[in-house]
Amino acid sequence: MISGRNGTRSAVVIGAGIGGLTAAVALRRIGWEVTVVERAPVISEVGAGLTLWPNAIRALGVLGLESAVAVHAIPTVSRGNIRQPDGRWLRHGRADDVGVLAIHRAQLHEVLRGALPERSVRTGAEVVGGTTGTGGPVPNSSPEPPDSRTHATPTTAPSLMP
Ligand SMILES: Cc1cc2nc3c(=O)[nH]c(=O)nc-3n(C[C@H](O)[C@H](O)[C@H](O)COP(=O)(O)OP(=O)(O)OC[C@H]3O[C@@H](n4cnc5c(N)ncnc54)[C@H](O)[C@@H]3O)c2cc1C
């Protein structure tokens, strides 16, 4: 994270998976400038279905994406309650839970990606290190060859440092 002279805060999010894209959307919603750096040359979320639990659905709702997700999702079990083998509740949904949804990973990814400006996501750039400081992140421009290397400069040392 860095702060610009005009008070704008910027962040580099490493990885354009569901987690990274969600974090980027959330930061933009509160006014941050965000760059998502993805090492894959092309963003393609593989895999099959994903279950969205009520907490995930609530989080997507806070981001204003609940309806976009609902277009692609189908309801599964009612509230996703889980019992232990002895019958006691391990998890019991809240009264306002909307239930549990199933969605194809690629579609959730597409919804999240679509909530960010094109310029916010840079592919083919791998973050290989970082330093502690207030300098700006230096992501490579997209498109980049898959072996390009990006050095981020967050205010806290990233756990992904080699
Ligand atoms: C079989 C299976 C079923 C699952 N089912 C469910 C489910 O039903 N419901 C549910 O909620 N969760 C489920 N999960 C978990 C869920 O898929 C993960 O928690 C989620 O996808 C993680 O997203 P992520 O963005 O954190 O990580 P990832 O999807 O791993 O994305 C990380 C991204 O970061 C990029 N990256 C990594 N390092 C760098 C770097 N140094 N520089 C640049 N880019 C980098 C990678 O290329 C990748 O694109 C399941 C997982 C599996 C394996």
PDBQT file of the ligand as one rigid body, heavy atoms in Angstrom, charges set to zero:
ROOT
HETATM    1  C1  LIG A 201     -11.141 -29.030  -5.296  1.00  0.00    +0.000 C 
HETATM    2  C2  LIG A 201     -11.455 -27.722  -4.591  1.00  0.00    +0.000 A 
HETATM    3  C3  LIG A 201     -12.772 -27.403  -4.310  1.00  0.00    +0.000 A 
HETATM    4  C4  LIG A 201     -13.066 -26.199  -3.654  1.00  0.00    +0.000 A 
HETATM    5  N1  LIG A 201     -14.364 -25.904  -3.412  1.00  0.00    +0.000 NA
HETATM    6  C5  LIG A 201     -14.668 -24.733  -2.813  1.00  0.00    +0.000 A 
HETATM    7  C6  LIG A 201     -16.014 -24.379  -2.602  1.00  0.00    +0.000 A 
HETATM    8  O1  LIG A 201     -16.930 -25.119  -2.945  1.00  0.00    +0.000 OA
HETATM    9  N2  LIG A 201     -16.296 -23.197  -1.988  1.00  0.00    +0.000 N 
HETATM   10  C7  LIG A 201     -15.289 -22.348  -1.594  1.00  0.00    +0.000 A 
HETATM   11  O2  LIG A 201     -15.591 -21.272  -1.052  1.00  0.00    +0.000 OA
HETATM   12  N3  LIG A 201     -13.994 -22.664  -1.789  1.00  0.00    +0.000 NA
HETATM   13  C8  LIG A 201     -13.667 -23.821  -2.385  1.00  0.00    +0.000 A 
HETATM   14  N4  LIG A 201     -12.368 -24.155  -2.586  1.00  0.00    +0.000 N 
HETATM   15  C9  LIG A 201     -11.347 -23.217  -2.140  1.00  0.00    +0.000 C 
HETATM   16  C10 LIG A 201     -11.233 -22.071  -3.136  1.00  0.00    +0.000 C 
HETATM   17  O3  LIG A 201     -11.138 -22.591  -4.445  1.00  0.00    +0.000 OA
HETATM   18  C11 LIG A 201      -9.984 -21.267  -2.821  1.00  0.00    +0.000 C 
HETATM   19  O4  LIG A 201     -10.027 -20.845  -1.471  1.00  0.00    +0.000 OA
HETATM   20  C12 LIG A 201      -9.872 -20.046  -3.695  1.00  0.00    +0.000 C 
HETATM   21  O5  LIG A 201      -9.984 -20.360  -5.061  1.00  0.00    +0.000 OA
HETATM   22  C13 LIG A 201      -8.536 -19.406  -3.435  1.00  0.00    +0.000 C 
HETATM   23  O6  LIG A 201      -8.462 -18.250  -4.232  1.00  0.00    +0.000 OA
HETATM   24  P1  LIG A 201      -7.187 -17.351  -4.205  1.00  0.00    +0.000 P 
HETATM   25  O7  LIG A 201      -7.433 -16.209  -5.128  1.00  0.00    +0.000 OA
HETATM   26  O8  LIG A 201      -6.818 -17.042  -2.799  1.00  0.00    +0.000 OA
HETATM   27  O9  LIG A 201      -5.986 -18.276  -4.727  1.00  0.00    +0.000 OA
HETATM   28  P2  LIG A 201      -5.718 -18.881  -6.183  1.00  0.00    +0.000 P 
HETATM   29  O10 LIG A 201      -6.963 -19.265  -6.888  1.00  0.00    +0.000 OA
HETATM   30  O11 LIG A 201      -4.682 -19.928  -5.969  1.00  0.00    +0.000 OA
HETATM   31  O12 LIG A 201      -5.106 -17.680  -6.989  1.00  0.00    +0.000 OA
HETATM   32  C14 LIG A 201      -3.818 -17.219  -6.749  1.00  0.00    +0.000 C 
HETATM   33  C15 LIG A 201      -3.368 -16.487  -8.004  1.00  0.00    +0.000 C 
HETATM   34  O13 LIG A 201      -2.175 -15.796  -7.705  1.00  0.00    +0.000 OA
HETATM   35  C16 LIG A 201      -1.265 -15.963  -8.757  1.00  0.00    +0.000 C 
HETATM   36  N5  LIG A 201       0.046 -15.787  -8.161  1.00  0.00    +0.000 N 
HETATM   37  C17 LIG A 201       0.565 -16.528  -7.153  1.00  0.00    +0.000 A 
HETATM   38  N6  LIG A 201       1.795 -16.067  -6.844  1.00  0.00    +0.000 NA
HETATM   39  C18 LIG A 201       2.028 -15.010  -7.657  1.00  0.00    +0.000 A 
HETATM   40  C19 LIG A 201       3.123 -14.114  -7.798  1.00  0.00    +0.000 A 
HETATM   41  N7  LIG A 201       4.219 -14.223  -7.035  1.00  0.00    +0.000 N 
HETATM   42  N8  LIG A 201       3.048 -13.131  -8.731  1.00  0.00    +0.000 NA
HETATM   43  C20 LIG A 201       1.947 -13.013  -9.505  1.00  0.00    +0.000 A 
HETATM   44  N9  LIG A 201       0.863 -13.848  -9.416  1.00  0.00    +0.000 NA
HETATM   45  C21 LIG A 201       0.913 -14.831  -8.497  1.00  0.00    +0.000 A 
HETATM   46  C22 LIG A 201      -1.531 -17.376  -9.281  1.00  0.00    +0.000 C 
HETATM   47  O14 LIG A 201      -1.103 -17.527 -10.623  1.00  0.00    +0.000 OA
HETATM   48  C23 LIG A 201      -3.053 -17.435  -9.149  1.00  0.00    +0.000 C 
HETATM   49  O15 LIG A 201      -3.710 -16.987 -10.324  1.00  0.00    +0.000 OA
HETATM   50  C24 LIG A 201     -12.028 -25.323  -3.253  1.00  0.00    +0.000 A 
HETATM   51  C25 LIG A 201     -10.697 -25.658  -3.559  1.00  0.00    +0.000 A 
HETATM   52  C26 LIG A 201     -10.409 -26.847  -4.222  1.00  0.00    +0.000 A 
HETATM   53  C27 LIG A 201      -8.985 -27.176  -4.542  1.00  0.00    +0.000 C 
ENDROOT
TORSDOF 0
